[in-house]
Amino acid sequence: MSKEWVRLIGRQVPGCLTLREASFPDGTQVALLDVFEAEFDEKCGSNCHPEDAYVTSKPWRLLDRFTETRHVEHIAAYISTRPSVLQGYTDSVAAERVLEASRERSLELIQPDDLWWWIREDKGKRRSRAVFRVSRKSRVRYDLAVTDPSWLEQLQLLPAGIYPHALFFKNKPPRTLLTMSLGEPFEGFHYKLVAGVVCLSA
């Protein structure tokens, strides 16, 4: 086991996987924290996403489902202990800098502190953001866009406002991790995104 990050890329749509590509042979979509086997093709990493790799057309095979009592400690070993998110304290990286040199990484797992969810209407569009610190000792508070589809569905049920994470769990939030990802270039910047929200009850 290499313990390296990898972002799986399909052949049908540039830079991502279709729902069909991200499914098992029986049509079941891969779920968050599933342990599965996929065959890699050639690497297709870029300066922005050095972890990218194509997958072949060979069907994916489910190896294990996440059970918190058995797997929480294993996941904890991958949580970043760095004081910043994706090599910096800002919410984005200038596209020019990324063109000049490849990023060390574009994916990271963190355990946020003092997590809030900010839902707002901006020019007729609904925007959902996560507001948090990396640790209790950090003075830097991040305000980043959320792209996790499952979590966006939950936020969609709420009116615009700012909500503590505990609201979703009757004031007793579980241990929560965030998968951070560096986005594609947009108006001269690569923005840091909350790509996954992982809530562990153990």
Helices and strands as residue ranges (DSSP letters): E 7-9, E 35-37, E 40-43, E 52-55, E 61-64, H 68-76, E 92-94, H 95-100, E 107-110, E 113-122, E 125-133, E 142-146, H 149-155, E 161-164, G 165-169, E 175-186, E 189-200
